């Protein structure tokens, strides 16, 4: 059977996004100027962005939700996007996950208050039961999926066992992780790398896995460190592609040795509504490009443009463009040197 399509499994949650002027110091007050509600989480964001492209690419959803109003909302949105949801598991004894997002106005810092809920129940057995004819199986976010983040005596971590099993089924595997302040990156993500074909993360996450600082203390991106981190990740077992994204653009290197930088098209700070979901939008663009076997340069342009459109909406996927609009933007803004 020739595989086609993308399945994304992992975090499904409801985002309650509060737009605030600035985050207050502890014990003080700030004003919420606007509230928007939408779905979030790695699985939803990537699939919704892919669905919005309007292609004939088959899409499949996998994960755990509760039998509650938020869970019903998740299923309605999956159906609305035309995504296959036969691998979604509804739990009677657990609530659907949600996150309260405090997002500073004008594209400032975001702060997340997360309830793990049903996502914490997604484990190796649940994923082993998932079946689809998709080519790529995208899993995320590691470090936010309790059952998959547990130690494994043979593989180091359960997620690595799961990824190995998915590869044996014939999938190309993709992994994303969540940004957090902890020392768990190398412990949990490291064992997964030899079982991962596509590793798509931001510069903070890449640096945490590799033990490198990819920015100066003043915040400037260290491009040579980005290249070093990507090479380290390939050296630790990533099978096909490592892509690192950041507000300034993206960098990717393939197992064949192809390397490419791509700068972002600048956005005025006052135009940015929120950066919630921008990393997932980059990931969706990159996964689509890999599925379609695009050249690395074109893949990075597609991923960068996808992330850029995301900045103009408060929700995780409200700014997602169609493929036609995405290609028009790329044609207008990226020219041959």
C-alpha positions as a printed Julia matrix, in Angstrom:
337×3 Matrix{Float64}:
   0.0    0.0    0.0
   1.32   3.42  -0.94
   0.84   5.65   2.06
  -0.58   9.16   1.69
  -1.54  11.87   4.16
  -0.62  13.0    7.65
  -1.88  11.83  11.03
  -1.26  14.08  14.01
  -1.68  12.64  17.5
  -1.03  14.06  20.92
  -2.31  17.21  22.59
  -5.89  18.37  22.06
  -7.1   21.24  24.19
  -9.25  24.34  24.34
  -7.39  27.66  24.41
  -8.97  30.49  26.38
  -6.91  33.45  25.16
  -6.97  36.65  27.2
  -5.42  39.71  25.55
  -3.78  41.89  28.21
  -1.72  45.09  28.13
   1.17  43.52  30.04
   1.69  40.7   32.51
   1.51  42.01  36.1
   3.98  41.34  38.86
   2.86  38.74  41.36
  -0.12  39.85  43.42
  -1.02  42.78  41.15
  -3.78  43.4   38.63
  -3.95  43.78  34.87
  -6.92  44.35  32.58
  -8.18  41.84  30.03
  -9.13  43.76  26.9
 -10.47  40.82  24.87
 -11.14  37.1   25.2
 -11.09  34.6   22.35
 -11.7   30.87  22.54
 -10.35  28.31  20.1
  -8.76  24.92  19.93
  -5.09  24.47  20.6
  -2.5   21.81  21.15
  -0.02  20.33  18.73
  -2.38  17.88  17.05
  -5.2   20.34  16.42
  -3.0   23.22  15.33
  -1.0   21.24  12.78
  -4.07  19.53  11.32
  -6.2   22.68  11.19
  -3.42  24.57   9.4
  -3.03  21.7    6.93
  -6.78  21.5    6.36
  -6.98  25.23   5.66
  -4.53  24.8    2.77
  -7.42  23.28   0.83
  -5.45  20.46  -0.79
  -6.53  16.85  -1.29
  -4.07  15.67   1.38
  -5.84  13.14   3.69
  -5.67  14.18   7.34
  -6.21  12.06  10.45
  -6.64  13.02  14.12
  -5.55  10.98  17.14
  -5.76  11.64  20.85
  -7.78  11.58  24.07
 -10.6   13.93  25.13
 -13.2   13.93  27.88
 -16.9   13.3   27.54
 -17.76  16.94  28.2
 -18.59  20.22  26.48
 -14.96  20.92  25.59
 -14.64  17.41  24.15
 -17.75  17.94  22.01
 -16.24  21.19  20.8
 -13.04  19.38  19.76
 -14.99  16.79  17.75
 -17.15  19.43  16.05
 -14.06  21.33  14.94
 -12.41  18.17  13.64
 -15.54  17.44  11.59
 -15.76  21.02  10.38
 -12.22  20.78   9.04
 -12.96  17.56   7.19
 -10.46  15.55   9.23
 -10.87  11.83   9.93
 -11.47  11.37  13.69
 -11.77   7.6   14.02
  -8.62   7.55  16.16
  -9.98   9.98  18.75
 -10.7    8.34  22.12
 -13.4    9.79  24.41
 -12.85   9.09  28.12
 -15.69   8.95  30.64
 -13.57   9.59  33.73
 -11.36  12.47  32.63
 -11.94  16.08  31.51
 -10.75  17.54  28.22
  -7.52  19.48  28.5
  -7.51  23.27  28.35
  -5.11  26.21  28.62
  -5.63  29.77  29.79
  -3.3   31.93  27.67
  -2.35  35.41  28.83
  -1.14  37.17  25.66
   0.33  40.66  25.87
  -1.06  43.1   23.32
   0.97  44.0   20.2
   2.47  40.52  19.94
   4.18  40.53  23.31
   4.98  37.67  25.65
   2.54  34.8   26.22
   2.04  33.01  29.55
   0.26  29.64  29.73
  -1.75  28.03  32.54
  -2.38  24.46  31.45
  -4.73  21.72  32.71
  -3.36  18.41  31.4
  -6.62  16.45  31.66
  -7.27  13.72  29.09
  -4.01  14.36  27.24
  -2.14  12.82  30.16
  -3.87   9.51  29.45
  -2.55   9.1   25.9
  -0.11   6.21  26.11
   1.58   3.5   24.11
  -1.49   1.24  23.98
  -3.73   4.02  22.67
  -1.29   4.93  19.91
  -0.67   1.27  19.02
  -4.41   0.95  18.27
  -4.39   3.91  15.88
  -4.62   2.88  12.25
  -4.44   5.06   9.15
  -2.98   4.95   5.63
  -1.07   8.19   6.29
   2.58   8.51   5.29
   3.67  10.81   8.14
   2.78  10.3   11.82
   3.3   13.54  13.75
   3.5   13.27  17.56
   3.49  16.15  20.01
   4.02  17.74  22.33
   6.58  15.64  24.16
   7.14  16.87  27.74
   3.37  17.47  27.93
   2.1   13.89  27.47
   2.56  12.2   30.82
   2.21   8.55  29.76
   4.56   8.96  26.81
   7.09  10.91  28.89
   7.49   8.05  31.41
  10.76   6.09  31.61
  11.06   2.88  29.62
  13.61   0.21  30.66
  14.61  -0.62  27.06
  14.08   2.61  25.09
  14.75   5.18  27.8
  11.31   6.76  27.45
   7.92   5.37  26.38
   7.65   7.83  23.49
  10.78   6.32  21.91
   9.19   2.85  22.04
   6.05   4.28  20.44
   7.98   5.99  17.65
   9.92   2.81  16.9
   6.62   0.93  16.65
   5.18   3.52  14.28
   8.21   3.25  12.01
   7.83  -0.53  11.95
   4.27  -0.01  10.75
   5.63   1.98   7.81
   5.14   5.58   8.97
   7.64   8.4    8.63
   7.71   9.87  12.12
   7.71  13.52  13.16
   8.14  14.93  16.66
   7.5   18.29  18.29
   8.12  19.31  21.9
   6.76  21.98  24.22
   8.84  24.88  25.5
   9.28  24.7   29.26
  11.81  25.67  31.9
  13.2   22.31  32.99
  16.1   19.89  32.62
  13.91  17.16  31.07
  14.7   17.84  27.41
  17.71  15.56  27.07
  16.18  12.91  29.33
  12.89  12.64  27.39
  13.63  13.93  23.89
  17.11  12.47  23.45
  16.03   8.79  23.36
  13.37   9.65  20.76
  15.75  11.12  18.19
  16.94   7.79  16.67
  13.28   6.92  16.0
  12.34  10.31  14.53
  12.45  11.19  10.83
  11.45  14.87  11.08
  12.42  16.93  14.14
  10.88  20.41  13.92
  11.45  22.69  16.94
  12.22  26.28  17.87
  15.63  27.57  18.87
  14.88  27.38  22.6
  13.86  23.73  22.39
  16.76  22.8   20.1
  19.2   24.48  22.47
  17.7   22.7   25.48
  18.04  19.28  23.84
  21.63  19.97  22.78
  22.76  21.88  25.87
  23.58  24.97  23.8
  22.65  28.63  24.05
  21.51  29.71  20.57
  21.22  33.4   21.49
  23.52  35.93  23.08
  22.6   37.34  26.5
  21.28  40.37  24.6
  18.98  38.14  22.54
  20.77  38.03  19.17
  20.55  34.75  17.28
  23.85  32.87  17.0
  23.59  31.43  13.52
  26.69  29.24  13.86
  25.22  27.74  17.04
  21.96  27.02  15.22
  23.9   25.11  12.59
  25.84  23.3   15.31
  22.62  22.3   17.1
  21.0   20.98  13.91
  24.13  18.94  13.13
  24.14  17.55  16.68
  20.51  16.49  16.39
  21.19  14.66  13.14
  24.23  13.1   14.77
  22.03  11.83  17.58
  19.84   9.95  15.16
  17.23  12.16  13.46
  16.56  10.24  10.27
  15.61  12.66   7.51
  15.41  16.34   8.5
  16.05  18.71  11.38
  14.37  22.12  11.12
  14.85  24.91  13.68
  12.57  27.95  13.56
  12.73  31.34  15.27
  11.17  34.78  14.73
  14.01  35.71  12.37
  13.32  32.74  10.07
  14.35  29.11   9.88
  17.23  26.75   9.25
  17.07  23.14   8.11
  19.52  20.37   7.35
  18.75  17.0    5.78
  20.34  13.6    6.29
  21.74  13.9    2.75
  23.74  16.95   3.86
  21.61  19.66   2.22
  21.48  22.82   4.35
  19.42  25.98   3.98
  18.67  29.27   5.76
  15.5   31.26   5.12
  14.81  34.67   6.65
  11.33  35.74   7.7
   9.54  38.55   5.9
   9.44  41.31   8.58
   6.18  42.15  10.35
   5.65  45.45  12.15
   5.22  44.84  15.87
   1.91  46.7   15.98
   0.51  44.37  13.31
   1.11  41.22  15.38
  -2.04  40.1   17.19
  -0.55  37.01  18.81
   2.2   34.47  18.2
   0.18  31.61  19.74
   0.46  28.66  17.37
   3.13  30.17  15.13
   5.52  27.29  15.77
   2.81  24.77  14.88
   2.05  26.71  11.71
   5.72  26.47  10.74
   5.59  22.75  11.5
   2.44  22.28   9.38
   4.07  24.02   6.44
   7.21  21.95   6.79
   5.31  18.66   7.07
   3.26  19.48   3.98
   6.47  20.3    2.13
   8.11  17.06   3.22
   5.07  15.03   2.25
   5.17  16.63  -1.2
   8.96  16.14  -1.39
   9.69  19.83  -1.97
  13.28  21.06  -2.26
  14.6   22.24   1.1
  14.63  25.93   0.09
  10.97  25.8   -0.95
  10.07  23.83   2.18
  11.55  26.54   4.43
   9.77  29.29   2.5
   6.47  27.44   2.86
   6.99  26.9    6.59
   8.09  30.51   7.23
   5.14  31.95   5.31
   2.7   29.67   7.13
   4.02  30.9   10.49
   3.82  34.53   9.39
   0.11  34.35   8.53
  -0.53  32.95  11.99
   0.61  36.2   13.63
  -2.5   38.1   12.53
  -5.0   36.11  14.65
  -5.43  35.74  18.4
  -6.22  32.02  18.15
  -3.81  29.21  17.3
  -5.02  28.72  13.71
  -7.3   31.66  12.88
  -4.77  33.18  10.48
  -4.05  29.98   8.52
  -3.96  30.66   4.74
  -5.05  28.62   1.76
  -2.29  27.1   -0.36
  -3.09  29.57  -3.14
  -2.68  32.54  -0.8
   0.46  31.03   0.69
   2.04  30.55  -2.73
   1.08  34.08  -3.81
   2.86  35.47  -0.74
   5.96  33.36  -1.39
   6.04  34.45  -5.03
   5.79  38.14  -4.06
   8.28  38.11  -1.22
  10.94  35.53  -1.98
  12.95  36.08  -5.13
  15.94  34.34  -6.58
  19.27  35.93  -5.76
